[in-house]
Amino acid sequence: MAENVDFRQKSIVLGDGGDGESGQKVQIEVYDTAGQERYRTLTTKYFRDAVGVFIVFDVTNTDTFHKSLNRWVAHVERYGPAQICRVLIGNKMDLKGERVIESDDANEYARMQQMKYIETSAKEGTNVASAFGTLAKTVLDSIDLDSIPTVDALDLNGGGSGGGGCC
């Protein structure tokens, strides 16, 4: 039985509208490779069109921080767009007694790499929604929304010449 990349889509709304403005709806697509080397060639394709990426390490495993993390950061830098937004995630924060990577060390690494840092527990769901919100807000703050065509602005009929549409 072959394992596949886990793919999920989710819409989130940024902002609560408490300032009189409605929140910004953001569609997120997640391709989770669990850091497995066998998916490295696939991630090259995904990074090319990405605007944001989570780089995740296990706070209970020094290898994921000291070895794998540098490889994944280099991979994103090599294959991702120059302005890709990156958020460093320290996962398994619920395993306090097994922790070997301190928050200060991860924060310093993130600062040096110009990333935001968040600790999560996927098992307990702690800070997971916050991590997605942080990445989405970082992306929205870094791009010029006016430069992205809306559906109304797209010509789906091949230049209006009649016939010859996209389908």
C-alpha positions in Angstrom: 0.0 0.0 0.0 1.6 3.3 -1.1 1.5 6.3 1.2 0.4 9.6 -0.3 1.0 13.2 0.5 -1.8 14.4 2.9 -3.7 17.2 1.1 -6.3 19.4 2.9 -8.2 22.6 2.0 -9.6 25.0 4.6 -11.1 28.4 4.5 -10.4 30.7 7.4 -11.5 34.3 8.2 -8.9 36.7 9.5 -10.1 39.4 11.8 -13.2 39.5 13.8 -14.7 42.5 12.2 -14.8 44.3 15.6 -13.4 47.5 14.0 -16.4 47.8 11.7 -14.8 45.9 8.9 -15.5 42.4 7.8 -12.8 39.7 8.1 -10.7 38.6 5.2 -11.6 35.1 3.9 -8.5 33.1 3.0 -8.4 29.7 1.3 -5.5 27.5 2.5 -4.2 24.4 0.8 -2.0 22.2 2.9 0.3 19.5 1.5 1.7 17.5 4.4 4.7 15.3 3.6 5.6 14.7 7.2 9.2 15.7 6.3 9.8 12.3 4.6 12.6 12.3 2.1 10.7 10.2 -0.4 8.5 13.3 -1.0 11.3 15.7 -1.6 10.9 15.8 -5.4 7.1 16.5 -4.9 7.8 19.4 -2.6 9.9 21.0 -5.2 6.8 21.4 -7.4 4.6 22.5 -4.5 7.2 25.2 -3.3 7.3 26.7 -6.8 3.7 28.1 -6.5 3.5 28.5 -2.7 3.1 31.8 -1.0 3.6 30.4 2.5 5.1 27.4 4.2 5.3 25.8 7.6 8.6 24.3 8.5 7.9 21.9 11.4 10.3 20.3 13.9 9.7 18.0 16.9 10.7 19.7 20.2 11.4 16.2 21.6 13.9 15.2 18.9 17.2 17.0 18.4 17.7 15.6 14.9 14.6 17.3 13.6 16.0 20.6 14.8 19.7 20.3 14.2 19.7 18.3 11.0 16.4 18.2 9.2 15.5 21.8 9.8 18.5 23.2 8.0 17.8 20.9 5.0 14.2 22.0 4.7 15.0 25.7 5.1 17.6 25.3 2.3 15.1 23.4 0.2 12.4 26.1 0.5 15.0 28.8 -0.3 16.2 26.9 -3.3 12.8 25.9 -4.8 10.3 28.4 -3.4 9.6 31.9 -4.6 12.0 34.6 -3.2 9.2 36.2 -1.1 7.7 33.0 0.3 6.5 33.5 3.9 7.8 31.0 6.3 6.7 30.0 9.8 8.7 27.8 12.1 6.6 25.4 14.1 7.9 23.6 17.2 5.4 20.6 17.5 4.7 18.3 20.5 4.7 21.0 23.1 2.4 18.8 25.2 5.4 16.4 25.9 7.0 18.7 28.4 9.0 16.0 30.2 10.5 14.8 26.9 11.4 18.3 25.5 15.0 18.7 24.4 14.7 21.9 22.2 14.2 25.0 24.3 11.8 27.7 23.1 14.6 30.3 23.3 16.8 28.3 20.9 14.0 27.9 18.4 13.0 31.6 18.7 16.6 32.6 18.0 16.8 30.2 15.0 13.5 31.7 13.6 14.8 35.2 14.2 18.0 34.5 12.3 16.1 33.0 9.4 13.5 35.8 9.4 10.6 33.5 10.3 7.9 33.7 12.9 7.9 31.0 15.5 5.0 29.2 17.1 4.8 26.1 19.4 2.0 23.7 18.8 0.6 20.4 20.0 -1.1 18.7 17.0 -2.3 16.0 19.4 -4.1 18.4 21.7 -4.9 21.0 19.0 -3.0 23.7 20.9 -2.1 26.7 18.8 -2.8 24.9 15.5 -5.5 27.4 14.4 -3.2 30.2 15.6 -0.4 28.9 13.4 -2.6 28.9 10.3 -3.9 32.4 11.1 -0.3 33.7 11.6 0.8 32.2 8.3 -2.3 33.6 6.4 -1.9 37.0 8.0 1.8 37.1 7.2 1.0 36.2 3.5 -1.7 38.8 3.2 0.5 41.5 4.8 3.3 40.7 2.4 1.5 40.7 -1.0 -0.2 43.4 -3.0 -3.8 42.2 -3.2 -4.6 44.7 -5.9 -2.1 42.9 -8.2 -4.0 39.6 -8.1 -6.8 39.4 -10.7 -10.3 38.7 -9.5 -12.6 36.2 -11.3 -14.5 39.2 -12.8 -11.2 40.6 -14.3 -10.2 37.3 -15.9 -11.1 36.7 -19.6 -12.2 33.1 -19.7 -13.4 33.3 -23.3 -10.0 33.6 -24.9 -9.9 37.3 -25.6 -13.6 37.8 -26.3 -13.3 36.6 -29.9 -16.3 34.4 -29.5 -16.1 30.7 -29.2 -12.7 29.2 -28.4 -13.2 29.6 -24.6 -11.3 27.7 -22.1 -13.4 24.6 -22.2 
